[in-house]
Amino acid sequence: MTRTAFPFDNTYARLPATFFSAQPPQPVAAPALIAVNAPLAEELGLALGEASELARIFAGNELPEGAEPIAQAYAGHQFGGFSAQLGDGRATLLGEVVDHHGVRRDIQLKGSGPTPWSRGGDGRAWLGPVLREYVLSEAMYALGIPTTRALAAVRTGEEVWRQEGALPGAVLTRTAASHLRVGTFQYFAARRDLEGLARLFGYAKARHYPEAEGPAGFLRAVIARQAALVARWMGVGFIHGVMNTDNTSISGETIDYGPCAFMDAYFADQVFSSIDRQGRYAYSNQPHLIVWNMAQLATALVPLMPDQEAAIADFTEAVHAMPGLVEAEWLRVFGAKIGLAAPCEEDRALIEDLLGIMEDGGADFTNTFRALSRGTAAAEFTDPAPIEAWQARWRARIAHEDGWRERMERSNPAVIARNHRVEEMIAAAVAGDDAPFHRMMEALAMPYEDRPEAAYLKTPPKPSEIVRRTFCGT
């Protein structure tokens, strides 16, 4: 009988004790496996045993050999307000493996019980947010967008209490290039712990940007990755919902899927998060907020520089240049969505006019772009006149573009994880039926292909099905 084995090669646990708290996961009453991501496990070099053993491991009841469980320390700006001490309040980093591509990956349990950073919380997660993160993170991976990934989901056999009442508990196992955040740097900078800050910088640079020259080069490398990431979010209508600095990864991956969602009808100022009452992290604000977050990283890096006055000037220049980077990435992403191989600045107005027509007409974001390449976009609008006039301009622009239709098919997904379907899936799972979860995972595995089994994810919600608020789940 095959035993589960993890080829751990841990490095973060070798850092000083100020970086984390040694923290084993807390066992649960009756772990039961919902899903394990076998292709990802193979990529990570894991040997998987039988379901009962996997349930115990991924619930935290049994530690695989070589695990060194810790809860990481970090700080962060949450909705603009700074908290000097946050940390993993409900997560345990089991350790690291080096995957088949030579990339170091964290393996973390989320919802594994209280830690010294829990701030009075129970450290648990309920089933809904666990399945939401599993589905959304794997959907983003299938779309080709850098992201943490879901390795497993387990029921705990216990209830957790939230405002809604008693809810079924669950644990998610996720992987990441690392869990280093902007807030990790803020944690040491806020304490004026220059030794810790320098140690963190050296570790992060070696792990993610070994080619970067000093803190300035490191900052610019992170900025470049974040600019590309957020532009790609925009291209699929994704709204993160909690772009706090503790949810901004140094590696440039999408991390911490809380009240996130994909847009149905296009609306530039769309907000889903129940806790974002001022629209700070609205869809259209994401390119601006990532610049703000990078400014906070720059501030945290300044103490590492011997000439801080010169560093401030240099870092300010890098941050001030970032909006241009985001705009360039946005133009590249949306240019491809309308079939352009090398969009120029003059094309920006064409794209923005399309988005304006979609917003005025309440058109579905995903379906409209997909339909453009097939000549059926007018069917997405009650009044087709504006889009037909726009298409005349567009056809003139792409007349000499080779391969424009194929480019659009590669750039515009046929399906997304629609909010109303995600909520239906969660409701079914709470009632004990996991079939909709597995159906959704199969449907989202190849989002750029038209497949009959995925067709239900093409349909926008009826008025009674529209999801207007999503929740963090903590």
C-alpha positions as CSV (number, residue, x, y, z in Angstrom):
1,M,0.0,0.0,0.0
2,T,1.4,3.4,-1.1
3,R,2.0,5.8,1.8
4,T,1.7,9.5,1.2
5,A,5.1,11.2,1.0
6,F,6.2,14.8,0.6
7,P,9.8,15.5,-0.6
8,F,10.1,18.5,1.8
9,D,13.1,20.8,1.4
10,N,12.3,23.6,3.9
11,T,14.1,26.9,4.0
12,Y,11.7,29.4,5.7
13,A,11.7,27.4,8.9
14,R,15.5,28.0,9.0
15,L,15.0,31.7,9.3
16,P,15.2,33.4,12.8
17,A,12.3,32.8,15.2
18,T,11.0,36.4,14.6
19,F,9.8,35.3,11.2
20,F,7.2,32.8,12.4
21,S,5.8,30.8,15.3
22,A,6.3,27.1,15.3
23,Q,2.7,25.9,15.1
24,P,1.3,22.4,14.5
25,P,-2.2,22.3,13.0
26,Q,-5.0,21.4,15.4
27,P,-6.6,18.0,14.8
28,V,-10.3,17.8,13.8
29,A,-13.0,15.4,14.7
30,A,-13.8,13.5,11.5
31,P,-11.7,14.4,8.4
32,A,-13.2,13.4,5.1
33,L,-11.6,14.1,1.8
34,I,-13.6,16.2,-0.7
35,A,-11.0,16.4,-3.4
36,V,-7.3,16.1,-4.1
37,N,-5.6,17.6,-7.1
38,A,-3.7,14.6,-8.4
39,P,-2.1,16.4,-11.4
40,L,-0.8,19.1,-9.1
41,A,0.4,16.5,-6.6
42,E,2.4,14.8,-9.4
43,E,3.9,18.1,-10.5
44,L,5.0,18.7,-6.9
45,G,6.6,15.2,-6.6
46,L,4.1,14.0,-4.0
47,A,3.3,10.3,-3.6
48,L,-0.4,10.0,-2.7
49,G,-1.7,7.3,-0.4
50,E,-5.3,6.1,0.2
51,A,-8.1,8.6,0.8
52,S,-8.4,8.1,4.5
53,E,-4.7,8.9,5.0
54,L,-4.9,11.9,2.7
55,A,-7.9,13.2,4.7
56,R,-5.9,13.0,7.9
57,I,-2.9,14.7,6.4
58,F,-4.8,17.5,4.6
59,A,-7.0,18.1,7.7
60,G,-3.9,18.5,9.9
61,N,-4.5,15.4,12.0
62,E,-1.4,13.7,10.8
63,L,1.9,15.4,9.8
64,P,3.8,13.9,6.8
65,E,7.5,13.1,7.5
66,G,9.7,16.2,7.1
67,A,6.9,18.7,7.8
68,E,8.0,21.7,10.0
69,P,4.7,23.5,10.6
70,I,4.8,27.2,11.2
71,A,2.5,30.3,11.2
72,Q,4.2,33.2,9.4
73,A,4.4,36.7,10.7
74,Y,3.4,39.7,8.6
75,A,1.7,43.1,8.9
76,G,-0.4,45.0,6.4
77,H,-2.6,47.9,5.3
78,Q,-6.2,46.7,5.3
79,F,-8.5,49.1,3.5
80,G,-5.9,51.8,3.9
81,G,-5.4,51.4,7.7
82,F,-2.1,49.9,8.9
83,S,-2.0,46.9,11.3
84,A,1.5,46.3,12.5
85,Q,0.8,42.7,13.5
86,L,-1.4,40.3,11.4
87,G,0.2,37.0,10.5
88,D,-1.3,33.6,9.7
89,G,-4.3,33.5,12.0
90,R,-5.8,30.3,10.5
91,A,-3.0,28.9,8.3
92,T,-0.1,26.5,8.9
93,L,2.8,26.3,6.4
94,L,3.7,22.6,6.4
95,G,6.9,23.1,4.4
96,E,8.3,23.5,0.9
97,V,9.0,21.2,-2.0
98,V,10.8,21.8,-5.2
99,D,8.5,20.8,-8.1
100,H,9.4,19.1,-11.4
101,H,10.1,22.5,-13.0
102,G,12.7,23.3,-10.3
103,V,10.4,25.9,-8.6
104,R,10.2,26.0,-4.8
105,R,6.6,25.7,-3.7
106,D,5.0,26.2,-0.2
107,I,2.4,23.7,1.0
108,Q,0.0,25.4,3.4
109,L,-3.1,24.3,5.3
110,K,-5.8,27.0,5.6
111,G,-8.4,26.7,8.3
112,S,-6.1,24.5,10.4
113,G,-6.8,26.0,13.8
114,P,-5.8,29.0,16.0
115,T,-2.2,30.4,16.0
116,P,-0.5,33.1,18.0
117,W,-1.7,35.5,15.2
118,S,-5.4,34.6,15.4
119,R,-6.3,37.7,17.3
120,G,-9.1,35.9,19.2
121,G,-10.4,34.0,16.1
122,D,-11.0,30.3,16.0
123,G,-8.5,29.7,13.2
124,R,-11.0,27.7,11.2
125,A,-12.7,28.0,7.9
126,W,-16.1,26.9,6.8
127,L,-16.9,24.9,3.7
128,G,-18.0,27.7,1.5
129,P,-14.8,29.8,1.4
130,V,-12.7,26.6,1.1
131,L,-14.6,25.5,-2.0
132,R,-14.7,29.0,-3.4
133,E,-10.9,29.3,-3.2
134,Y,-10.4,25.8,-4.6
135,V,-12.6,26.6,-7.6
136,L,-11.5,30.2,-8.2
137,S,-7.8,29.5,-7.8
138,E,-7.9,26.5,-10.2
139,A,-10.0,28.5,-12.6
140,M,-7.4,31.3,-12.7
141,Y,-4.7,28.7,-13.3
142,A,-6.6,27.2,-16.2
143,L,-7.0,30.8,-17.6
144,G,-3.2,31.1,-17.5
145,I,-3.1,33.7,-14.7
146,P,-0.4,33.4,-12.0
147,T,-2.0,32.1,-8.9
148,T,-1.7,30.0,-5.8
149,R,-3.3,26.6,-6.4
150,A,-5.5,24.2,-4.6
151,L,-4.1,20.8,-3.7
152,A,-6.8,19.4,-1.5
153,A,-10.1,20.1,0.4
154,V,-11.3,18.2,3.4
155,R,-14.4,18.3,5.6
156,T,-13.5,18.4,9.3
157,G,-16.7,16.9,10.8
158,E,-17.0,19.9,13.0
159,E,-19.1,23.1,12.9
160,V,-17.7,26.6,12.9
161,W,-19.7,29.6,14.1
162,R,-20.1,32.7,12.0
163,Q,-22.7,35.4,11.8
164,E,-24.9,33.1,9.8
165,G,-24.8,30.5,12.6
166,A,-23.3,27.0,12.6
167,L,-21.6,26.0,9.4
168,P,-19.7,22.9,8.3
169,G,-15.9,23.2,8.8
170,A,-13.3,22.5,6.2
171,V,-9.6,22.8,5.5
172,L,-8.0,23.9,2.2
173,T,-4.5,22.9,1.2
174,R,-2.9,25.4,-1.2
175,T,0.4,25.8,-2.8
176,A,2.3,29.0,-3.7
177,A,5.6,30.1,-5.0
178,S,5.8,31.5,-1.5
179,H,3.6,33.2,1.0
180,L,5.9,36.3,1.2
181,R,3.8,39.4,1.0
182,V,4.3,43.2,1.0
183,G,3.0,42.9,4.5
184,T,6.0,40.6,5.4
185,F,8.4,43.5,4.7
186,Q,6.1,46.0,6.5
187,Y,6.3,43.7,9.6
188,F,10.0,44.2,10.0
189,A,10.1,47.8,8.8
190,A,7.4,48.8,11.3
191,R,9.5,47.3,14.1
192,R,12.7,49.0,12.8
193,D,14.2,45.5,12.8
194,L,16.9,46.2,10.2
195,E,18.6,42.9,10.7
196,G,15.3,41.0,10.2
197,L,14.4,43.2,7.2
198,A,17.8,42.6,5.6
199,R,17.5,38.9,6.2
200,L,14.0,38.9,4.6
201,F,15.2,40.8,1.6
202,G,18.1,38.4,1.0
203,Y,15.8,35.5,1.3
204,A,13.0,36.9,-1.0
205,K,15.6,38.1,-3.6
206,A,17.3,34.7,-3.7
207,R,14.0,32.9,-3.9
208,H,12.1,35.0,-6.5
209,Y,14.4,37.6,-8.1
210,P,18.0,36.4,-7.9
211,E,19.0,38.6,-10.9
212,A,17.7,41.8,-9.2
213,E,20.4,44.3,-8.3
214,G,19.8,45.4,-4.7
215,P,16.5,46.6,-3.2
216,A,16.0,49.0,-6.2
217,G,16.2,46.2,-8.7
218,F,14.0,44.0,-6.5
219,L,11.4,46.7,-6.2
220,R,11.2,47.1,-10.0
221,A,11.0,43.4,-10.5
222,V,8.0,43.1,-8.1
223,I,6.4,46.1,-9.7
224,A,6.7,44.6,-13.2
225,R,5.1,41.3,-12.1
226,Q,2.3,43.0,-10.3
227,A,1.6,45.3,-13.2
228,A,1.3,42.3,-15.5
229,L,-0.9,40.4,-13.0
230,V,-3.5,43.1,-12.4
231,A,-3.8,43.7,-16.2
232,R,-4.6,40.1,-16.6
233,W,-7.2,40.2,-13.9
234,M,-8.8,43.1,-15.8
235,G,-8.8,41.0,-19.0
236,V,-11.0,38.3,-17.5
237,G,-13.2,40.6,-15.4
238,F,-11.8,39.4,-12.1
239,I,-12.2,41.5,-9.0
240,H,-10.0,40.5,-6.1
241,G,-12.0,42.3,-3.5
242,V,-9.4,42.6,-0.7
243,M,-6.2,44.0,-2.3
244,N,-4.7,44.7,1.1
245,T,-0.9,44.8,1.3
246,D,-1.0,41.5,3.3
247,N,-2.8,40.0,0.3
248,T,-0.2,41.2,-2.3
249,S,2.3,38.5,-3.0
250,I,6.0,39.3,-3.7
251,S,6.1,36.5,-6.2
252,G,3.4,38.1,-8.4
253,E,0.8,35.4,-7.9
254,T,-2.9,35.9,-7.1
255,I,-3.3,35.1,-3.4
256,D,-6.0,35.0,-0.8
257,Y,-9.3,34.4,-2.6
258,G,-11.8,35.9,-0.2
259,P,-14.7,37.9,-1.5
260,C,-13.5,37.7,-5.1
261,A,-15.6,37.3,-8.1
262,F,-15.8,37.5,-11.9
263,M,-18.1,40.1,-13.5
264,D,-21.1,39.1,-15.4
265,A,-22.5,42.3,-17.0
266,Y,-19.7,44.9,-17.5
267,F,-19.6,47.7,-14.9
268,A,-16.4,49.5,-14.4
269,D,-17.0,50.3,-10.8
270,Q,-18.3,46.8,-9.9
271,V,-17.8,45.8,-6.2
272,F,-18.7,42.5,-4.7
273,S,-17.0,42.4,-1.4
274,S,-19.4,42.9,1.5
275,I,-16.6,44.7,3.5
276,D,-15.6,47.1,0.7
277,R,-18.3,49.7,1.5
278,Q,-16.5,52.6,-0.2
279,G,-15.5,50.7,-3.4
280,R,-11.8,50.9,-2.6
281,Y,-11.1,47.7,-4.5
282,A,-13.7,48.1,-7.3
283,Y,-12.8,46.6,-10.7
284,S,-11.7,49.9,-12.1
285,N,-9.6,50.8,-9.0
286,Q,-7.4,47.7,-9.1
287,P,-4.8,49.3,-11.4
288,H,-4.5,52.3,-9.0
289,L,-4.5,50.3,-5.8
290,I,-1.6,48.0,-6.9
291,V,0.5,51.1,-7.4
292,W,-0.4,52.2,-3.9
293,N,0.6,48.8,-2.6
294,M,3.9,49.0,-4.3
295,A,4.5,52.4,-2.8
296,Q,4.1,50.6,0.6
297,L,6.7,48.0,-0.4
298,A,9.1,50.8,-1.5
299,T,8.6,52.5,1.9
300,A,9.5,49.3,3.7
301,L,12.6,48.8,1.6
302,V,14.1,52.3,2.2
303,P,15.8,51.5,5.5
304,L,17.9,48.9,3.7
305,M,19.6,51.7,1.7
306,P,22.8,53.5,3.0
307,D,21.7,56.7,1.3
308,Q,18.1,56.9,2.2
309,E,17.5,60.3,0.6
310,A,18.7,59.0,-2.8
311,A,16.8,55.8,-2.3
312,I,13.5,57.7,-1.7
313,A,14.1,59.6,-5.0
314,D,14.9,56.3,-6.8
315,F,12.0,54.3,-5.4
316,T,9.6,57.2,-6.0
317,E,10.6,57.3,-9.7
318,A,10.0,53.5,-9.9
319,V,6.5,53.8,-8.3
320,H,5.6,56.8,-10.4
321,A,6.5,54.9,-13.5
322,M,4.2,52.0,-12.6
323,P,0.9,53.4,-13.9
324,G,2.5,53.5,-17.3
325,L,3.5,49.8,-17.0
326,V,0.0,48.9,-15.9
327,E,-1.5,50.8,-18.8
328,A,0.9,49.2,-21.3
329,E,0.0,45.7,-20.0
330,W,-3.7,46.6,-20.1
331,L,-3.4,47.6,-23.7
332,R,-1.5,44.4,-24.6
333,V,-4.2,42.3,-22.8
334,F,-7.2,44.1,-24.2
335,G,-5.6,44.5,-27.6
336,A,-5.3,40.7,-27.9
337,K,-9.0,40.4,-26.8
338,I,-10.0,42.3,-29.9
339,G,-7.5,40.5,-32.1
340,L,-4.6,42.9,-32.2
341,A,-1.1,41.4,-32.1
342,A,0.7,44.7,-31.4
343,P,-1.8,47.3,-30.2
344,C,-0.7,50.9,-30.3
345,E,-1.8,53.8,-28.2
346,E,-4.4,54.9,-30.7
347,D,-6.2,51.6,-30.1
348,R,-6.9,52.5,-26.5
349,A,-9.9,54.6,-27.5
350,L,-11.3,51.8,-29.6
351,I,-11.1,49.4,-26.7
352,E,-12.5,52.0,-24.2
353,D,-15.4,52.8,-26.5
354,L,-16.3,49.1,-26.6
355,L,-16.3,48.9,-22.9
356,G,-18.5,52.0,-22.7
357,I,-21.0,50.5,-25.1
358,M,-21.0,47.3,-23.0
359,E,-21.6,49.2,-19.8
360,D,-24.4,51.3,-21.3
361,G,-26.0,48.2,-22.7
362,G,-25.5,45.9,-19.7
363,A,-23.7,43.4,-21.9
364,D,-22.0,40.3,-20.4
365,F,-18.2,40.9,-20.3
366,T,-17.1,37.3,-21.1
367,N,-19.8,36.5,-23.7
368,T,-19.4,39.8,-25.6
369,F,-15.7,39.4,-26.2
370,R,-16.1,35.8,-27.1
371,A,-19.0,36.6,-29.5
372,L,-17.0,39.3,-31.3
373,S,-14.7,36.9,-33.1
374,R,-17.8,34.9,-34.3
375,G,-19.8,37.8,-35.6
376,T,-22.6,37.4,-33.0
377,A,-21.8,40.3,-30.6
378,A,-24.9,42.2,-31.5
379,A,-27.0,39.5,-29.9
380,E,-25.6,40.4,-26.5
381,F,-27.3,43.8,-26.7
382,T,-31.0,44.9,-26.5
383,D,-30.1,47.8,-28.8
384,P,-27.6,46.5,-31.3
385,A,-27.0,49.9,-33.1
386,P,-24.1,51.1,-31.0
387,I,-22.1,47.8,-31.1
388,E,-22.8,47.5,-34.9
389,A,-21.4,51.0,-35.4
390,W,-18.3,50.1,-33.3
391,Q,-17.8,46.9,-35.2
392,A,-17.5,48.8,-38.4
393,R,-14.5,50.7,-36.9
394,W,-13.1,47.5,-35.5
395,R,-13.3,45.6,-38.7
396,A,-11.4,48.3,-40.5
397,R,-8.7,48.1,-37.8
398,I,-8.2,44.3,-38.0
399,A,-8.5,44.1,-41.8
400,H,-4.8,43.5,-42.1
401,E,-4.2,41.6,-38.9
402,D,-3.1,38.0,-39.5
403,G,-4.6,35.4,-37.2
404,W,-6.9,37.8,-35.4
405,R,-9.7,35.3,-34.9
406,E,-7.4,32.7,-33.4
407,R,-5.8,35.3,-31.2
408,M,-9.2,36.3,-29.9
409,E,-10.1,32.7,-29.2
410,R,-6.9,32.3,-27.2
411,S,-7.5,35.5,-25.3
412,N,-11.2,35.3,-24.5
413,P,-12.5,32.4,-22.4
414,A,-15.7,30.7,-23.2
415,V,-16.5,30.1,-19.6
416,I,-15.7,31.6,-16.2
417,A,-16.6,30.6,-12.6
418,R,-19.9,32.5,-12.6
419,N,-20.9,33.8,-9.2
420,H,-24.4,32.3,-9.1
421,R,-23.1,28.9,-10.1
422,V,-20.4,29.1,-7.4
423,E,-23.1,29.9,-4.8
424,E,-25.3,27.0,-6.1
425,M,-22.3,24.7,-5.8
426,I,-21.5,25.8,-2.2
427,A,-25.2,25.4,-1.2
428,A,-25.2,21.8,-2.6
429,A,-22.0,21.0,-0.8
430,V,-23.3,22.3,2.5
431,A,-26.3,19.9,1.9
432,G,-23.9,17.1,1.4
433,D,-23.8,16.9,-2.4
434,D,-20.3,17.4,-3.9
435,A,-21.3,16.6,-7.5
436,P,-21.8,20.2,-8.5
437,F,-18.3,21.0,-7.2
438,H,-16.7,18.2,-9.3
439,R,-18.8,19.2,-12.3
440,M,-17.6,22.8,-12.0
441,M,-14.0,21.7,-11.7
442,E,-14.3,19.6,-14.9
443,A,-16.1,22.5,-16.7
444,L,-13.4,25.1,-15.8
445,A,-10.4,22.9,-16.7
446,M,-10.3,24.0,-20.3
447,P,-12.0,27.5,-20.3
448,Y,-11.0,28.5,-23.8
449,E,-12.7,25.6,-25.4
450,D,-16.4,25.2,-26.2
451,R,-17.6,22.0,-24.6
452,P,-21.1,20.8,-23.9
453,E,-20.4,20.0,-20.3
454,A,-19.3,23.6,-19.6
455,A,-22.2,25.3,-21.4
456,Y,-24.0,26.0,-18.2
457,L,-21.2,28.4,-17.2
458,K,-21.8,30.5,-20.3
459,T,-25.3,31.6,-19.2
460,P,-25.5,34.9,-17.3
461,P,-27.6,34.9,-14.1
462,K,-31.3,35.7,-14.3
463,P,-32.3,38.8,-12.2
464,S,-33.2,36.6,-9.3
465,E,-29.9,34.8,-9.5
466,I,-27.5,37.8,-9.5
467,V,-25.0,37.7,-6.7
468,R,-24.4,41.2,-5.4
469,R,-22.2,40.5,-2.4
470,T,-19.5,38.0,-1.6
471,F,-18.0,37.4,1.8
472,C,-14.6,36.9,3.3
473,G,-15.5,33.8,5.3
474,T,-13.3,34.5,8.3
